[in-house]
Amino acid sequence: MSAVGYLLALAPVAAIGLLAVALRPVAAGTVAGRRLALVRAALVTGAFAVLTVELLGALRLLTLPAFAVAWLTLLAGALAAVGWRRRRDEARGTAVVAAAHRAVEAVAASEPALVGATAGPAVGAPPPPPPLAAARPVAPRHAGRWTRLADAWRTAGRGERLLAGTVGGLLLVELLIALLAEPNNFDSQTYHLPKVEHWVARGGLDFWPTAIHRQVTIPPGAEYLLLHLRLFTGGDALHHLVQWAAGVGVLLAATRITAQLGGGRRAQLLTAFVLATTPMVALQATSTQTDLVCAAWVACAATVALDGLRRRAGAGAMLALGAATGLTALTKTSGLVAVGPLLLLWGLAQLRLARAGGVRSRRQVRRTVAGSALILLVAVVVVGPFLARVTAEFGHPLGPPRLRESIPMERHDPPSLLVNALRIAHTAFDTPLAPLRWAGAEAIVGAAGIIGVDPQDRATTFGRERFPVPSWYPDEDRVAFPLAGALAVIGAAYALARPGRVAPTQAGPLRAYAVVVVAAVLLHTAMIKWQPWGNRLLLYALALAVPLAGLWLDALFRRRAGGAGGRRPVAAGLAVSVLAGCALAGVLAVSYGFPRRLVGAGSVFTTSEWDTRFLRRPQWAEEFRWAAEAVRATDTRRIGLVQQNDNWEYPWWLLLRDGDGRPPELVALQSVLPGRPPADPASVDAIVCTGSRPACTALVPAGWRVQFRGYVGYALPPGS
């Protein structure tokens, strides 16, 4: 990666920093205000990144020069916005000083004795203050920021320092892993990263023939962000940073939610601690999956929506909500299960603020309706182009029937919904205690039989999977979150039943927010089938629920410190034990988590680049290399692909590049897209296959030489 690539890769970070200054709220001097500025900047930058891909893709300009011009334009605009904001703030400050000066002059004119206009100063009196015009300028708002941070650290208690240190340490270790490890997520090998390579090779976003429908039907919001880094760097060295940055964003938004609901510094630190130590969060932060990106956009929507519970929302808030909604839909449609209730809460709160009678009230109601329309319009602008392509290709905005039937629930009778919810909860709260796991599973299966529901029904179960499955192991795709989940459930229960004890000054908003979180979880279990990998799909809901846990824990410790007796000290002691377990789970996840870890077999320090990519399937590493070397030896450029829906394609994009690093021309010899016929096998110079030898042999032209080794094979024409 060249130095220019490094500089261009810093453009999104620089843009967020500049936009955070330009878009900071009036209360930006507070911690919550600075976090809101970062949320706004992240939403603007994310929307810009997505719309840049859509616009340049429509022009077939998905190239490095075009993206460099786009980001330099954004940075120039952000710098101009910062300058304009500074001039406006200075003008406001000058106006305030001038107004104060005029007020003093007015008092002097009406009551001269008060300012000593008719008599000199009394003997021994202090000298009069200097005139306002000669006063020293006020120091910039950020002048003492590091001093305030240092003071906050010194005044923090030992427990708060431990919480903050653990969160910071985990983030730094995750950043190290993200920079050292190569992408090796299973889904990324199949469709996340291949779709990025297809865009680069084609220069546009038009769909292509493929046997892996997820390359074109699954929303590509996170991959749009990866595309920028791919063009900047020419490879995937920085791909993990997208999810790592999303993890930081989730923590910032979740702690701000805690503050909005009445939580102080300790409550916010507890929220960050519980969320950061959740193994799923720690593992996803070093991955090229998409769940943490979705959770970040949902959390941004939540914190912006909560601002609208007590004050009228301006156009900026509405634009931010629209951007968050669109980015969520474009990243993972399941996140809309939470964004929908959040928008409903926001709309009802805005209408409540306008419930007073009179012309003004009617104007505010109309403004709320118009604002809701603006939110939807912005969301459609962000996600609409992708939905339009899917609709044109498959006749439905949600894609082909196989996609619409594989993940969404196909039965909605109450018994089926109950069994699905119980199975999802069982998988999410799994522990290493096997007897407990199997006892819980048997109870659910037995209860399902009593109410007449098949727990393995295909209408409520993804694919051919069978309930139950162990999910406690720290694997990025399925690890459970029993500790964070239990704390979130307790926090939600207290927020619903006794919000005044958890947040006395924000009881109403707290209860309303808890209702939204519970509604999102219930909607999730009613709309999405159980699957072994379902825990990662719940990550957005966990991010929304953990602030409730932080508030409850803070209230528990506060009552204990106040000398409350009875069972509360015991509960506080148990809570401390659970937090210690959370810390242990987080440390173990980053140390031994799979498939990227610090120590042990497969460590990022001891495993080679190629072996790291194949930690999921070590036996395939040499097979891919063997086939690629045979094909490259013939100096072919147009290569046919034979594969099935869950096969790995990405290794071919890495191995079949020419000596100058240019990607190969890979064309599919099968296609599940009705309007995109596959390439003719006779039109390619070589064929590479994965998975099924019979499927490969059936497509090889007569007389070609076919070789297979386990999972991978290739075919070459006579004489090659």
Beta strands, then each sheet from edge to edge (+ up, - down):
strand 1: 638-642
strand 2: 665-668
strand 3: 686-690
strand 4: 705-709
strand 5: 712-716
sheet 1: 2+ 1+ 3+ 5- 4+
end
